[in-house]
Amino acid sequence: MSQLISGQRHGWTADQELVIKALQRSKKSLNTADTEELGDYLRAMPEESLSGVVSNVKGIYHEFLIRRAENADKDEVRAQVFEATNHPGADIEFTIDGALVREVQAKAVQSPQAIFAHFEAYPDTDVLATSEVTEILKGAFGDKVSDSGFRNESLTRETEDTFADIMGDRRVLDFVEDGVLTSPLLTAAVAARGILNGAPPSKDDIREMLELAGVAVATGYAVEIVLDLL
C-alpha cells in the first residue's frame, strides 16, 4: 500500500490517477487533498453516503476519460472539461484552434431516465452516454445521444476499487453492492415486471435487472437475495 503515503503518486495506474482527480474535483475542500487526506475523508463518511459519492465521482471520472480519449487521438479537435462542476447543461466543450464546435453533457448511467431529464431541461445540448444506456435507447434520440465508448459497470468498479485502495479497506465495495441489492426500487421493479408478465419473476429476469443496476452477477447468490426480498 505504498501509494497511500501522503503525497506519493507512485503505484497508481493512469486510470486510478483520474479517479483520484475526480474525487478531488467533487468537493471544493478536497481540491488540493493528497491521497492520505482523501482516505481520511472517505473513512470518516457514513456508510450510507458512500454510494452517492461513488456515483458522483464516477460521473466526473467519465468526463476525464472522454477528454483523455479525444485529446489522445491526434486530430485537430480538443476537449476540455468546464472549470465549474455545475456548468449549465454541459460538462465538456470541444474546440478547433480555440473555436468552440460542440458542447456535450456526459452521462455515466444505466437507465435512460437521466437522459430524458437532460433533454427536458437542455434540448439543444447533446449527450455522450455510457454504452449500456445507448444500447437501451437504440438511437431514439438520433445523433443527439452518442456512445462515449465507456461502460457504466466498468466505471463503477474502477471507482470503487480506487476508493478501496485509498481507504485501505474493501467496505466501500461491500456496501455499494449491498445497497443495490437491498434497494426498494430494484425489488419493486422486479416485482412489477412479474405483474406485467402475469407470472412471478424468474431468476433470469432478476439477473437481468441486477446487471442493468450495475451488479456483476457471477453466482446465483445475488439473485437469491432479491428473491427473498420479494
Backbone as CSV, one residue per row, in Angstrom:
resi,resn,N_x,N_y,N_z,CA_x,CA_y,CA_z,C_x,C_y,C_z
1,MET,0.830,-1.210,0.000,0.000,0.000,0.000,0.861,1.255,0.000
2,SER,1.985,1.207,-0.692,2.895,2.358,-0.686,2.259,3.594,-1.285
3,GLN,1.245,3.393,-2.191,0.618,4.555,-2.812,-0.206,5.368,-1.829
4,LEU,-0.436,4.848,-0.629,-1.247,5.579,0.338,-0.439,6.589,1.145
5,ILE,0.879,6.561,0.996,1.711,7.512,1.719,1.406,8.921,1.227
6,SER,1.280,9.844,2.142,0.891,11.215,1.812,1.769,11.789,0.717
7,GLY,1.070,12.285,-0.338,1.771,12.970,-1.413,2.446,12.052,-2.407
8,GLN,2.468,10.771,-2.178,3.175,9.871,-3.081,2.255,9.418,-4.192
9,ARG,2.704,9.508,-5.436,1.868,9.171,-6.569,2.302,7.861,-7.210
10,HIS,3.479,7.373,-6.882,3.961,6.131,-7.476,3.062,4.971,-7.087
11,GLY,2.746,4.112,-8.059,1.945,2.935,-7.776,0.525,3.031,-8.273
12,TRP,0.012,4.219,-8.528,-1.327,4.376,-9.085,-1.281,4.164,-10.590
13,THR,-2.291,3.506,-11.133,-2.409,3.398,-12.578,-2.900,4.732,-13.135
14,ALA,-2.822,4.876,-14.464,-3.299,6.111,-15.088,-4.785,6.321,-14.819
15,ASP,-5.570,5.239,-14.853,-6.999,5.371,-14.589,-7.263,5.720,-13.125
16,GLN,-6.511,5.114,-12.209,-6.675,5.459,-10.795,-6.339,6.926,-10.543
17,GLU,-5.327,7.434,-11.238,-4.988,8.857,-11.110,-6.185,9.722,-11.484
18,LEU,-6.924,9.303,-12.525,-8.095,10.081,-12.939,-9.211,9.992,-11.901
19,VAL,-9.389,8.818,-11.300,-10.399,8.698,-10.240,-10.025,9.597,-9.059
20,ILE,-8.767,9.624,-8.705,-8.305,10.487,-7.615,-8.568,11.953,-7.947
21,LYS,-8.250,12.352,-9.181,-8.520,13.740,-9.603,-10.018,14.030,-9.566
22,ALA,-10.823,13.033,-9.944,-12.276,13.217,-9.915,-12.777,13.399,-8.490
23,LEU,-12.240,12.617,-7.560,-12.614,12.771,-6.152,-12.202,14.151,-5.642
24,GLN,-11.030,14.603,-6.006,-10.587,15.940,-5.594,-11.509,17.020,-6.159
25,ARG,-11.956,16.834,-7.382,-12.821,17.825,-8.034,-14.247,17.800,-7.482
26,SER,-14.639,16.690,-6.886,-16.027,16.505,-6.472,-16.463,17.436,-5.350
27,LYS,-15.492,17.958,-4.603,-15.814,18.821,-3.462,-14.700,19.840,-3.303
28,LYS,-15.077,21.098,-3.129,-14.086,22.172,-3.085,-13.029,21.934,-2.017
29,SER,-13.440,21.428,-0.863,-12.491,21.225,0.230,-11.489,20.106,-0.062
30,LEU,-11.734,19.322,-1.118,-10.832,18.230,-1.485,-9.923,18.585,-2.652
31,ASN,-10.070,19.778,-3.206,-9.355,20.134,-4.429,-7.855,19.936,-4.337
32,THR,-7.277,20.208,-3.171,-5.824,20.092,-3.010,-5.437,18.949,-2.068
33,ALA,-6.386,18.088,-1.737,-6.112,16.992,-0.797,-5.202,15.946,-1.421
34,ASP,-4.280,15.398,-0.636,-3.478,14.271,-1.115,-4.229,12.986,-0.788
35,THR,-3.644,11.842,-1.166,-4.372,10.581,-1.008,-4.596,10.208,0.458
36,GLU,-3.689,10.610,1.324,-3.895,10.332,2.746,-5.101,11.109,3.261
37,GLU,-5.207,12.363,2.873,-6.347,13.184,3.288,-7.640,12.686,2.657
38,LEU,-7.562,12.223,1.404,-8.743,11.652,0.762,-9.191,10.390,1.492
39,GLY,-8.224,9.582,1.915,-8.553,8.383,2.674,-9.241,8.717,3.982
40,ASP,-8.741,9.735,4.681,-9.363,10.171,5.933,-10.802,10.615,5.686
41,TYR,-11.006,11.354,4.602,-12.344,11.854,4.242,-13.303,10.687,4.002
42,LEU,-12.877,9.701,3.229,-13.748,8.572,2.908,-14.008,7.692,4.121
43,ARG,-12.977,7.462,4.923,-13.159,6.608,6.096,-14.092,7.243,7.135
44,ALA,-14.121,8.569,7.177,-14.972,9.263,8.147,-16.423,9.374,7.679
45,MET,-16.673,9.015,6.438,-18.005,9.182,5.865,-18.943,8.059,6.309
46,PRO,-20.194,8.385,6.648,-21.162,7.329,6.965,-21.315,6.377,5.787
47,GLU,-21.454,5.095,6.078,-21.538,4.103,5.016,-22.672,4.391,4.042
48,GLU,-23.791,4.907,4.558,-24.932,5.150,3.683,-24.679,6.264,2.671
49,SER,-23.627,7.054,2.878,-23.306,8.141,1.950,-22.308,7.724,0.871
50,LEU,-21.632,6.610,1.063,-20.561,6.223,0.153,-21.050,5.960,-1.263
51,SER,-22.211,5.331,-1.412,-22.682,5.020,-2.754,-22.940,6.291,-3.558
52,GLY,-23.427,7.353,-2.888,-23.646,8.628,-3.574,-22.341,9.257,-4.023
53,VAL,-21.310,9.150,-3.184,-20.009,9.693,-3.547,-19.417,8.910,-4.727
54,VAL,-19.555,7.585,-4.682,-19.084,6.764,-5.806,-19.763,7.202,-7.097
55,SER,-21.068,7.394,-7.061,-21.819,7.783,-8.253,-21.363,9.137,-8.793
56,ASN,-21.189,10.102,-7.879,-20.755,11.437,-8.293,-19.358,11.417,-8.887
57,VAL,-18.438,10.755,-8.216,-17.053,10.709,-8.679,-16.950,9.913,-9.979
58,LYS,-17.732,8.859,-10.097,-17.758,8.077,-11.337,-18.135,8.960,-12.518
59,GLY,-19.108,9.858,-12.328,-19.512,10.758,-13.402,-18.395,11.686,-13.832
60,ILE,-17.664,12.212,-12.863,-16.540,13.101,-13.181,-15.419,12.313,-13.853
61,TYR,-15.169,11.114,-13.359,-14.173,10.222,-13.960,-14.508,9.970,-15.431
62,HIS,-15.783,9.746,-15.715,-16.240,9.551,-17.089,-15.880,10.766,-17.957
63,GLU,-16.109,11.955,-17.431,-15.756,13.178,-18.170,-14.258,13.211,-18.477
64,PHE,-13.451,12.870,-17.487,-11.996,12.889,-17.671,-11.554,11.865,-18.716
65,LEU,-12.204,10.701,-18.728,-11.860,9.679,-19.711,-12.208,10.137,-21.129
66,ILE,-13.355,10.785,-21.276,-13.737,11.315,-22.591,-12.720,12.349,-23.051
67,ARG,-12.343,13.252,-22.158,-11.340,14.270,-22.510,-10.027,13.620,-22.922
68,ARG,-9.575,12.647,-22.145,-8.300,11.996,-22.450,-8.345,11.294,-23.805
69,ALA,-9.445,10.595,-24.071,-9.564,9.866,-25.333,-9.558,10.814,-26.527
70,GLU,-10.282,11.912,-26.408,-10.327,12.870,-27.522,-8.964,13.512,-27.751
71,ASN,-8.303,13.903,-26.703,-7.039,14.616,-26.851,-5.874,13.701,-27.201
72,ALA,-6.104,12.386,-27.132,-5.041,11.430,-27.470,-5.116,10.965,-28.914
73,ASP,-6.186,11.329,-29.633,-6.360,10.769,-30.976,-5.663,11.559,-32.082
74,LYS,-4.976,12.634,-31.691,-4.096,13.395,-32.600,-4.834,14.087,-33.751
75,ASP,-6.160,14.275,-33.625,-6.835,15.103,-34.626,-6.857,16.551,-34.146
76,GLU,-7.522,17.419,-34.892,-7.488,18.845,-34.567,-8.465,19.242,-33.467
77,VAL,-9.332,18.343,-33.076,-10.332,18.639,-32.055,-9.728,18.441,-30.670
78,ARG,-9.961,19.416,-29.808,-9.502,19.337,-28.426,-10.705,19.343,-27.493
79,ALA,-10.608,18.581,-26.417,-11.687,18.516,-25.432,-11.226,19.110,-24.114
80,GLN,-12.139,19.800,-23.453,-11.836,20.394,-22.156,-13.058,20.284,-21.257
81,VAL,-12.841,19.848,-20.033,-13.920,19.818,-19.043,-14.104,21.229,-18.503
82,PHE,-15.355,21.661,-18.408,-15.623,23.003,-17.890,-15.082,23.134,-16.466
83,GLU,-14.579,24.305,-16.160,-13.989,24.522,-14.838,-15.020,24.353,-13.736
84,ALA,-16.232,24.860,-13.953,-17.293,24.753,-12.948,-17.961,23.390,-13.041
85,THR,-18.097,22.706,-11.912,-18.740,21.387,-11.926,-20.239,21.488,-12.170
86,ASN,-20.816,22.675,-11.991,-22.250,22.869,-12.206,-22.524,23.718,-13.431
87,HIS,-21.648,23.647,-14.432,-21.869,24.407,-15.671,-23.221,24.011,-16.265
88,PRO,-24.068,24.994,-16.608,-25.432,24.674,-17.066,-25.457,23.799,-18.320
89,GLY,-26.047,22.599,-18.195,-26.342,21.780,-19.355,-25.222,20.943,-19.924
90,ALA,-23.973,21.350,-19.740,-22.866,20.658,-20.398,-21.692,20.473,-19.445
91,ASP,-20.916,19.429,-19.726,-19.729,19.131,-18.926,-18.435,19.363,-19.697
92,ILE,-18.490,19.170,-21.015,-17.278,19.168,-21.839,-17.496,20.035,-23.067
93,GLU,-16.464,20.783,-23.452,-16.505,21.540,-24.698,-15.436,21.013,-25.646
94,PHE,-15.758,20.997,-26.921,-14.832,20.580,-27.962,-14.503,21.799,-28.824
95,THR,-13.240,22.004,-29.070,-12.796,23.169,-29.833,-11.840,22.761,-30.942
96,ILE,-11.748,23.628,-31.954,-10.748,23.511,-33.011,-10.051,24.859,-33.107
97,ASP,-8.764,24.852,-32.883,-7.980,26.099,-32.883,-8.593,27.142,-31.955
98,GLY,-9.109,26.685,-30.827,-9.659,27.591,-29.835,-11.102,27.984,-30.066
99,ALA,-11.671,27.607,-31.201,-13.062,27.967,-31.506,-13.991,26.832,-31.088
100,LEU,-15.039,27.179,-30.380,-15.984,26.187,-29.896,-16.735,25.540,-31.054
101,VAL,-16.772,24.198,-31.055,-17.525,23.488,-32.086,-18.668,22.660,-31.493
102,ARG,-18.575,22.330,-30.213,-19.606,21.489,-29.622,-19.491,21.487,-28.115
103,GLU,-20.642,21.473,-27.444,-20.708,21.247,-26.006,-21.545,20.002,-25.765
104,VAL,-21.141,19.178,-24.815,-21.889,17.956,-24.529,-22.042,17.748,-23.025
105,GLN,-23.076,17.015,-22.675,-23.283,16.523,-21.322,-22.824,15.073,-21.294
106,ALA,-22.004,14.704,-20.323,-21.569,13.317,-20.165,-22.473,12.640,-19.150
107,LYS,-22.949,11.445,-19.488,-23.834,10.700,-18.595,-23.294,9.296,-18.391
108,ALA,-22.902,8.984,-17.159,-22.467,7.635,-16.792,-23.602,6.989,-16.015
109,VAL,-24.536,6.393,-16.736,-25.761,5.877,-16.134,-26.129,4.525,-16.736
110,GLN,-27.025,3.806,-16.052,-27.518,2.520,-16.533,-28.857,2.653,-17.244
111,SER,-29.689,3.588,-16.780,-31.050,3.693,-17.302,-31.251,5.019,-18.024
112,PRO,-32.247,5.092,-18.899,-32.430,6.298,-19.721,-33.090,7.473,-19.023
113,GLN,-33.563,7.301,-17.773,-34.284,8.399,-17.123,-33.467,9.682,-17.069
114,ALA,-32.179,9.563,-16.778,-31.328,10.756,-16.703,-31.192,11.426,-18.058
115,ILE,-31.238,10.646,-19.127,-31.172,11.203,-20.483,-32.444,11.983,-20.788
116,PHE,-33.593,11.395,-20.432,-34.866,12.093,-20.641,-34.887,13.420,-19.884
117,ALA,-34.455,13.383,-18.627,-34.462,14.596,-17.802,-33.541,15.662,-18.392
118,HIS,-32.404,15.239,-18.913,-31.472,16.196,-19.509,-32.122,16.933,-20.673
119,PHE,-32.773,16.197,-21.582,-33.334,16.840,-22.765,-34.569,17.671,-22.458
120,GLU,-35.238,17.375,-21.351,-36.328,18.252,-20.921,-35.790,19.615,-20.523
121,ALA,-34.616,19.625,-19.900,-34.028,20.888,-19.435,-33.148,21.548,-20.487
122,TYR,-32.411,20.730,-21.267,-31.452,21.265,-22.234,-31.600,20.544,-23.571
123,PRO,-32.670,20.828,-24.286,-32.952,20.072,-25.522,-31.915,20.259,-26.622
124,ASP,-31.115,21.305,-26.554,-30.151,21.579,-27.628,-28.744,21.084,-27.317
125,THR,-28.546,20.485,-26.170,-27.209,20.029,-25.783,-27.115,18.506,-25.916
126,ASP,-26.187,18.063,-26.743,-26.006,16.634,-26.998,-25.472,15.909,-25.762
127,VAL,-25.595,14.583,-25.792,-25.164,13.742,-24.677,-24.187,12.681,-25.172
128,LEU,-23.116,12.493,-24.418,-22.230,11.342,-24.579,-22.502,10.433,-23.394
129,ALA,-23.072,9.278,-23.650,-23.531,8.395,-22.578,-22.788,7.071,-22.594
130,THR,-22.786,6.431,-21.441,-22.142,5.123,-21.335,-22.893,4.096,-22.196
131,SER,-22.174,3.049,-22.543,-22.646,2.110,-23.569,-23.966,1.438,-23.220
132,GLU,-24.154,1.080,-21.926,-25.361,0.354,-21.559,-26.625,1.132,-21.908
133,VAL,-26.641,2.431,-21.613,-27.865,3.207,-21.839,-28.061,3.522,-23.316
134,THR,-26.990,3.688,-24.058,-27.157,3.910,-25.503,-27.686,2.646,-26.169
135,GLU,-27.307,1.498,-25.644,-27.845,0.239,-26.178,-29.342,0.138,-25.905
136,ILE,-29.771,0.594,-24.738,-31.195,0.572,-24.398,-31.980,1.534,-25.290
137,LEU,-31.434,2.728,-25.527,-32.135,3.753,-26.298,-32.251,3.398,-27.776
138,LYS,-31.285,2.635,-28.292,-31.329,2.166,-29.685,-31.576,3.302,-30.684
139,GLY,-30.872,4.412,-30.496,-30.963,5.514,-31.456,-32.214,6.353,-31.349
140,ALA,-32.924,6.274,-30.219,-34.187,7.005,-30.070,-34.025,8.510,-30.210
141,PHE,-32.855,9.040,-29.864,-32.618,10.480,-29.954,-31.748,10.840,-31.167
142,GLY,-31.595,9.911,-32.084,-30.781,10.179,-33.258,-29.343,10.466,-32.869
143,ASP,-28.755,11.479,-33.524,-27.355,11.802,-33.229,-27.206,12.721,-32.017
144,LYS,-28.311,12.953,-31.295,-28.232,13.767,-30.082,-27.606,12.993,-28.919
145,VAL,-27.651,11.660,-28.982,-27.040,10.815,-27.953,-26.047,9.887,-28.625
146,SER,-24.803,9.938,-28.176,-23.750,9.091,-28.722,-23.129,8.256,-27.613
147,ASP,-22.594,7.116,-28.011,-21.903,6.239,-27.081,-20.522,6.825,-26.783
148,SER,-20.221,7.011,-25.508,-18.918,7.566,-25.134,-17.786,6.560,-25.324
149,GLY,-18.161,5.284,-25.466,-17.146,4.245,-25.574,-16.754,3.628,-24.253
150,PHE,-17.418,4.037,-23.177,-17.122,3.514,-21.846,-18.377,2.881,-21.259
151,ARG,-18.194,1.826,-20.487,-19.310,1.128,-19.873,-19.488,1.580,-18.423
152,ASN,-20.730,1.819,-18.047,-21.020,2.280,-16.692,-20.565,1.268,-15.647
153,GLU,-20.773,-0.007,-15.920,-20.371,-1.033,-14.963,-18.870,-0.988,-14.707
154,SER,-18.088,-0.788,-15.765,-16.631,-0.722,-15.612,-16.220,0.528,-14.842
155,LEU,-16.851,1.658,-15.153,-16.528,2.901,-14.454,-16.840,2.786,-12.965
156,THR,-17.964,2.163,-12.657,-18.337,1.986,-11.256,-17.314,1.133,-10.523
157,ARG,-16.947,0.007,-11.129,-15.987,-0.892,-10.495,-14.627,-0.216,-10.324
158,GLU,-14.177,0.517,-11.334,-12.871,1.186,-11.241,-12.886,2.259,-10.152
159,THR,-14.006,2.963,-10.023,-14.129,3.976,-8.976,-14.129,3.317,-7.598
160,GLU,-14.928,2.261,-7.433,-14.983,1.555,-6.155,-13.623,0.980,-5.772
161,ASP,-12.939,0.368,-6.738,-11.633,-0.233,-6.450,-10.629,0.822,-5.997
162,THR,-10.661,1.972,-6.663,-9.728,3.035,-6.279,-10.067,3.584,-4.902
163,PHE,-11.356,3.748,-4.606,-11.762,4.184,-3.277,-11.258,3.200,-2.218
164,ALA,-11.423,1.907,-2.507,-10.999,0.897,-1.546,-9.497,0.987,-1.292
165,ASP,-8.719,1.236,-2.342,-7.270,1.378,-2.181,-6.923,2.646,-1.401
166,ILE,-7.626,3.729,-1.676,-7.385,4.977,-0.952,-7.704,4.784,0.537
167,MET,-8.809,4.090,0.806,-9.259,3.893,2.187,-8.441,2.845,2.919
168,GLY,-7.870,1.918,2.166,-7.124,0.843,2.789,-7.996,-0.301,3.241
169,ASP,-9.280,-0.345,2.805,-10.145,-1.483,3.094,-11.170,-1.630,1.979
170,ARG,-11.983,-2.690,2.066,-12.909,-3.013,0.987,-14.357,-2.737,1.333
171,ARG,-14.616,-2.015,2.410,-16.019,-1.867,2.809,-16.821,-1.103,1.773
172,VAL,-16.167,-0.217,1.022,-16.911,0.530,0.005,-17.503,-0.418,-1.020
173,LEU,-16.770,-1.462,-1.391,-17.280,-2.409,-2.375,-18.471,-3.173,-1.811
174,ASP,-18.327,-3.670,-0.586,-19.394,-4.443,0.031,-20.644,-3.604,0.209
175,PHE,-20.453,-2.357,0.679,-21.624,-1.551,0.982,-22.367,-1.129,-0.271
176,VAL,-21.635,-0.711,-1.303,-22.299,-0.246,-2.522,-23.117,-1.368,-3.141
177,GLU,-22.544,-2.566,-3.226,-23.290,-3.661,-3.824,-24.450,-4.083,-2.936
178,ASP,-24.252,-4.128,-1.619,-25.348,-4.464,-0.724,-26.475,-3.456,-0.853
179,GLY,-26.115,-2.165,-1.012,-27.124,-1.126,-1.146,-27.965,-1.307,-2.391
180,VAL,-27.342,-1.751,-3.475,-28.101,-2.002,-4.697,-29.015,-3.202,-4.507
181,LEU,-28.481,-4.266,-3.905,-29.252,-5.496,-3.756,-30.487,-5.286,-2.904
182,THR,-30.380,-4.445,-1.866,-31.499,-4.257,-0.943,-32.325,-3.024,-1.278
183,SER,-32.075,-2.410,-2.437,-32.804,-1.211,-2.827,-34.289,-1.515,-3.035
184,PRO,-35.191,-0.780,-2.368,-36.624,-0.974,-2.613,-36.999,-0.732,-4.064
185,LEU,-36.297,0.204,-4.718,-36.603,0.482,-6.119,-36.315,-0.726,-6.989
186,LEU,-35.197,-1.399,-6.710,-34.843,-2.568,-7.507,-35.839,-3.689,-7.293
187,THR,-36.143,-3.992,-6.043,-37.068,-5.101,-5.784,-38.466,-4.768,-6.305
188,ALA,-38.872,-3.508,-6.210,-40.177,-3.116,-6.753,-40.200,-3.279,-8.268
189,ALA,-39.095,-2.931,-8.912,-39.031,-3.062,-10.366,-39.136,-4.517,-10.789
190,VAL,-38.452,-5.386,-10.055,-38.518,-6.812,-10.373,-39.939,-7.338,-10.167
191,ALA,-40.564,-6.947,-9.050,-41.925,-7.392,-8.777,-42.889,-6.871,-9.840
192,ALA,-42.703,-5.615,-10.240,-43.572,-5.023,-11.264,-43.455,-5.773,-12.579
193,ARG,-42.258,-6.169,-12.928,-42.079,-6.930,-14.170,-42.877,-8.234,-14.096
194,GLY,-42.850,-8.878,-12.925,-43.610,-10.117,-12.770,-45.102,-9.892,-12.940
195,ILE,-45.592,-8.777,-12.382,-47.015,-8.463,-12.507,-47.390,-8.231,-13.959
196,LEU,-46.567,-7.462,-14.658,-46.837,-7.167,-16.064,-46.807,-8.429,-16.913
197,ASN,-45.940,-9.343,-16.552,-45.832,-10.585,-17.316,-46.878,-11.614,-16.904
198,GLY,-47.605,-11.325,-15.820,-48.618,-12.254,-15.366,-48.073,-13.483,-14.689
199,ALA,-46.815,-13.398,-14.237,-46.187,-14.544,-13.582,-45.094,-14.038,-12.670
200,PRO,-44.725,-14.818,-11.648,-43.619,-14.406,-10.776,-42.340,-14.217,-11.590
201,PRO,-41.488,-13.274,-11.185,-40.243,-13.067,-11.937,-39.347,-14.294,-11.853
202,SER,-38.745,-14.631,-12.971,-37.821,-15.756,-12.996,-36.446,-15.311,-12.537
203,LYS,-35.576,-16.279,-12.285,-34.202,-15.937,-11.919,-33.511,-15.195,-13.050
204,ASP,-33.844,-15.525,-14.290,-33.256,-14.809,-15.433,-33.704,-13.354,-15.447
205,ASP,-34.994,-13.110,-15.099,-35.490,-11.730,-15.013,-34.697,-10.940,-13.979
206,ILE,-34.495,-11.550,-12.809,-33.795,-10.868,-11.721,-32.342,-10.635,-12.088
207,ARG,-31.726,-11.633,-12.699,-30.338,-11.476,-13.124,-30.202,-10.289,-14.081
208,GLU,-31.141,-10.166,-15.027,-31.094,-9.063,-15.986,-31.242,-7.720,-15.280
209,MET,-32.167,-7.633,-14.319,-32.371,-6.382,-13.593,-31.137,-6.004,-12.780
210,LEU,-30.500,-7.001,-12.159,-29.290,-6.721,-11.392,-28.183,-6.213,-12.290
211,GLU,-28.041,-6.809,-13.445,-26.983,-6.381,-14.354,-27.235,-4.968,-14.860
212,LEU,-28.514,-4.638,-15.111,-28.845,-3.270,-15.511,-28.564,-2.287,-14.391
213,ALA,-28.659,-2.753,-13.149,-28.366,-1.896,-11.991,-26.881,-1.803,-11.706
214,GLY,-26.072,-2.507,-12.490,-24.629,-2.384,-12.327,-24.015,-3.415,-11.414
215,VAL,-24.758,-4.477,-11.062,-24.223,-5.519,-10.211,-23.778,-6.676,-11.082
216,ALA,-22.508,-7.002,-11.021,-21.992,-8.143,-11.768,-22.421,-9.422,-11.061
217,VAL,-23.208,-10.236,-11.730,-23.754,-11.439,-11.108,-22.917,-12.629,-11.542
218,ALA,-21.962,-12.992,-10.704,-21.095,-14.115,-11.027,-21.703,-15.431,-10.549
219,THR,-22.556,-15.373,-9.517,-23.182,-16.579,-8.976,-24.660,-16.312,-8.786
220,GLY,-25.371,-17.307,-8.290,-26.797,-17.135,-8.029,-27.082,-16.464,-6.707
221,TYR,-26.051,-16.114,-5.935,-26.249,-15.572,-4.590,-27.061,-14.285,-4.616
222,ALA,-26.670,-13.339,-5.511,-27.371,-12.059,-5.566,-28.821,-12.251,-5.983
223,VAL,-29.063,-13.176,-6.909,-30.425,-13.462,-7.344,-31.266,-13.958,-6.178
224,GLU,-30.708,-14.838,-5.362,-31.444,-15.381,-4.221,-31.772,-14.288,-3.207
225,ILE,-30.882,-13.314,-3.036,-31.138,-12.210,-2.105,-32.395,-11.458,-2.534
226,VAL,-32.477,-11.121,-3.830,-33.633,-10.369,-4.312,-34.895,-11.211,-4.204
227,LEU,-34.821,-12.496,-4.507,-35.993,-13.366,-4.362,-36.524,-13.347,-2.929
228,ASP,-35.608,-13.334,-1.979,-36.002,-13.313,-0.566,-36.675,-12.010,-0.183
229,LEU,-36.367,-10.926,-0.903,-36.927,-9.625,-0.569,-38.307,-9.408,-1.173
230,LEU,-38.706,-10.241,-2.135,-39.978,-10.038,-2.819,-41.157,-10.564,-1.978
